């Protein structure tokens, strides 16, 4: 015995493909299947349309739009990295804050070539130090060599090499930090 897909009553199949117990149930099943197939096709077309729209939007983005997106990802990575490592604010040392920032030692305005240097130039800061104390740079300068080492600190201070980012290069940086962020979250 088999159960009808429409009325759920038991019936004896006459063939392997029979799914309904009566012609009325079979007709209803056919209509419902046609509607389901049409709905599935609509969803497939809508998904293709969304992907096409997303690709066209990506092509319209300016370099500054991509730079902002990359900076957001890099900052998320730095906050996650330092919080996982158990670091507090690099300037004041607090372990509790309502909002954490990714503070740059050498500011983006004065050293734009170091804006994505997460290993040397960007570290966890509380919002108070980063925003209201303008980075609290004297305390940041004292703590940074302890955290990254004197050699890396000296290379950060001396780094004046310009970097010219292309949109493709920025997208590579973005995907690199997305992967690193995903790796941190999976740990």
Secondary structure, 3 states (H helix, E strand, C coil): CEECCCCCCEECCCCCCCCCCCHHHHHHHHHHHHHHHHHHHHHHHHHHHHHHHHHHHHHHCCHHHHHHHHHHHHHHHHHHHHHHHCCCCCCCCCCCCCCEEEEECCCCCCCHHHCCCCCCCEEEEEHHHHHHCCCCHHHHHHHHHHHHCHHHHHHHHHCCCCCCCCHHHHHHHHHHHHHHHHHHHHC
